[in-house]
Amino acid sequence: MTSFMAKKEEVERKWYVIDAAGKTLGKVAVAAATVLNGKHRPEYTPHVDCGECVIIINAEKVVLTGRKLDQKTYYHHSGYVGGLKAVKYRTLMATKPEMVVELAVKGMLPKNKIGAESFRRLRVFKGPEHKQQAQQPIALEVK
């Protein structure tokens, strides 16, 4: 008996929608990363991008547990001397809640070409409406 190996051309992609309202950031990110990687499929192959597309709505209503809103900080560097920027998650949630969800999901994806390609299939929206109705997304429940 031979092992099944998925081929990139044969992968059929579906669209899934996750409602993040009232859900913990980490649980939403885990569910999205699992579907983006394709690990929920029985024909998962590690060296082939067999993941699917994910839409996350209500990013502004995602919950951070404990005191993470005040203690957790997002850092980025401009590239110049002394160019380290720090932003608390409370201000990040007020200004760009989509970025918070994207950062959480991106950190859970593999750090290679497959992870970069998977991240391109993620769409995050601040409110309850999204633009991908034509793709007929399937609702995915987060536990």
ZINOR-V72162 format. One record per helix or strand of 2 or more residues. SS is the DSSP state (@ for helix, = for strand). FROM is the first residue (numbers start at 0). LEN is the number of residues. If there is no record, write none. Layout:
BEGIN
[[SS,FROM,LEN] [SS,FROM,LEN]]
END
This chain:
BEGIN
[[@,7,3] [=,14,5] [@,24,13] [=,52,5] [@,58,3] [@,67,4] [=,72,5] [=,83,5] [@,88,7] [@,96,12] [@,112,7] [=,121,3] [@,132,3] [=,137,2]]
END
